[in-house]
């Protein structure tokens, strides 16, 4: 067993309750928006209900988890909001992206946002509205999976083959063959696009952002009511802005 794996196993043995508490919070995060009862949580984590109840009680005491007094179901607590913002406020990716997000949005009179890639999800960490306000746009901290919209496709297209195929084969893509063809086009163009697929009259273009070692760090997306004939031009502008962010990150 590799040394890193040995150390991870050892830490789980020494502090099992901490490991289980983290698993509970990750489970609630994965199912955000849906309150989960004690039985479902304990079954998902693989612990006895008495142990799960004790852990959840401690998490409640720190406002990391909230319990609905009516349904007795649990969800993530409000204390996580300032914790998450503290992390986001000190991310180098956010610092590098924000000026270019703003510049792109102002130049195009559209909304631009940058999302950070973490495993198979994208988390919005920077956003600027350069023109119209769109209530449907995601807020800071919003998460997407990688098989969603132009933002997901722009990342998927440039992932290493093995990682991309692992995501495509997990059962969430309805038409993998068609998606693979589309991803090939994205690689050729350098950006992905959505033309009214999210909402009628709303178009989007997105380009990947790279960090050191040509690793994908996130995605830059431009979103608005700009006409379809401007998609190519705006796609180019988004690529250029994404490249400037990548350069600041040492790519």
N, C-alpha and C positions, 0 to 999 in steps of 0.2 A: 504493500500500500504506500503511495507517495506520501512524503512528509506532510504536505499541506492537508491531505485527507486525514492523516493520523491525528493531527492537531485539532481538526474540526470535530472528529469523533470524540476525542478526549474532552473537549470543552462541553460537548453535549452530555457526556456522562457526568461531569463534575457539576454542571448547572442545568439539570433537565428541566426544571420549572421555567427558567429563563428561555430556554429553547422552545418550550411549549407555548409560552406567552407570545413569543415572536411569531410562531406558526399561527396562533389564533388571530393576531393582528393582520398578518398577511392574508389569511383566509377572508377576514372581514373586508380588507381592502379589495381583494379580487371580486367580492360580491357587493361592492359599494352600491348603495341605493336600495338594497334589499336587506331588511333586518333578519337576522338568523337567531333561532332559538338555541338553547343550551344543548339539546340533543344533536342537532345538525352540526354545531361547532365541534363538539367532542368527537363525533363520528368522523368528521373531516380531518381532525388533528390526530385521532387515535388515542384518546385518553379517557379515563373514567369520568363520569359526570361530576362526582364530588371534587375531583382535582380541577376539572374545568371551571367549576363554579368558584372555587377558591381563587384561581388565577384571574378570572373575570372580575371578581370583587376587588382585588388589588388594582387592576387596571382602571376600574371605575373610580377608585379613590383618587387617582391621579388625573381623572377626566380624559384618559386615553381611550376609554370605551364608555358608551352610554347604554342604558337599559330602559326600554319602553315600559313604564309602569302598568300599562294596560295589557299589552301582549306578552310581556316578559322577554321580548326578543332584544338582541344586542346589535349595535352598530358602532362604528368608530366615533371617538369623542372629539369635542371641539379643541382640546388641548393640542391636537396634532396640527392644527392650522398654523399657529405661530412657529411650531417646530419645523414644519415643512417650509415656511417662508424663510426661516433662518438658514436652512440648507440652500434654498434657491438664491438667496441674496449673496451667497458666497461661492457660487459656482462660476468657474472661469468661463464656461461656455456661455452663460447668460451675459456676463460682462462683455465678452467678445462679440456677441450677437446683437445686443440691444441697439447700438448706434446704426447698424446696417438695416435692422428691422424697421426702425423709424424712418431712415432715409428712403427705403424702398416704398414704404406706405405713403409717405408724403409725395414722392415723385409720381406715383401711379394713382393717387387719390383712392386707394383701396385699403384693405386691412391686411396687415402682414403679421405673422407670428413665427416664432422659432420653437421647435419642440426637441427636447433632449431624448436620445435613444437610451433606453435601459432595458436590457434583455430583449423581450419581444414586444415592448410597449414604447410609446412616445408620450412624453410629458411636456406640456406647454409651459415654457419658462419665461418667455418674453413676447409681448404683443403691442401693436400700435395701430390705431385706426386713423388712416390718413384722409378719410373722406366721410362717407356715410357710416352711420352706426348700424351694425347688424346684430340683432339680439340673438341670432343663432350661432354666432361665433363662440368658440370655447374660451373659458377664462384661464387665468394662470393656475397651473396645477392640474388641468384637465388631462386625462389619459386616453390614448387611443391604442388599439392593437395594430399590427403591421399589415393587416389585410383590410384596410379601410382607406378609401379615397386616394387622392393624388399624393398626400403626404406619406401614406404607407407604401404606395407603389414606388415612389421616388427612392425610398430607402431599400425596399426589397430588391429593386433592380440592380443595386450596386453592392449588395452583400456578397461575401464569398459563396461560391456555388453550393457548398455543403450546408452552410447555415440557411441559405435561401430555401433549398429543397426541404430541409428539416421543418421549416415553418409552413411551406406549402403542403406538406404531406400530413399535417396534423389534423386534417379533417374539416377545417373551417372554410376552405376555399371551395366554392360550389363548382367552378369550372376551371380547374388548374391548367388545362391545355390552353384555353383562351387567355388566361392570366399570364402564362409564360410568354405567349406571343406579344402581349401588351408590354411586358417588362423588357423584352428585347427592343421594342420601339423606344421605350423610355431611355434605355442605355444609349441608343443611337442619337436621340435628341438631346439628352442631358437633363431633361425635366419630364415630370408627369403632369397630366392634366385631367380635370373633371369639368365637363361641359353640361351644367344643369342637372347633374346626377344627384347632388345633395339637395338642391332646391331650385325650382324653376327660375331662370333668369340669373342664377348665381354661378359664376365660373371660378375655377381655381387652377393655379399652377404651383408646382413644388419642385425643389431641387435639394439634393443631399448636401450635408456639410461634413467635411472630413477633419479628423484630428491627426496627431502624429501617427506615422506608420500606415497611413492610408486607411485608418479605421473610421467607419462612419460614426460620427458623434451625434448627429441629429438631422433635422430637416427644416428648411425655410419654405414657408407657404404664403402665397399671395391669393387673396380671396375677395371677390367683389362682383359688381354688376357690369364690369367691363365687357365689351362685345367680343364675340368669338373671333372676329378678324384681328383682334389685338392679342390673342393668346400666344402666338409665336413671339411677338415682341416682348410681352410681359414674361414669357418663359425665359427668354434670353436675359432680361434684366434680373430675374430671380436667380438664374445661374451665376451671373456676375456678382451679385450680392453674396450668394452662398460661398463663392470662391474667396471673396474678401474676408469673410468670417473664418474660413478654413485657413487662410494665410495667417491670421492673427492667432490661430490655435497651433501654429507650427507645422501645418501640412506642407 
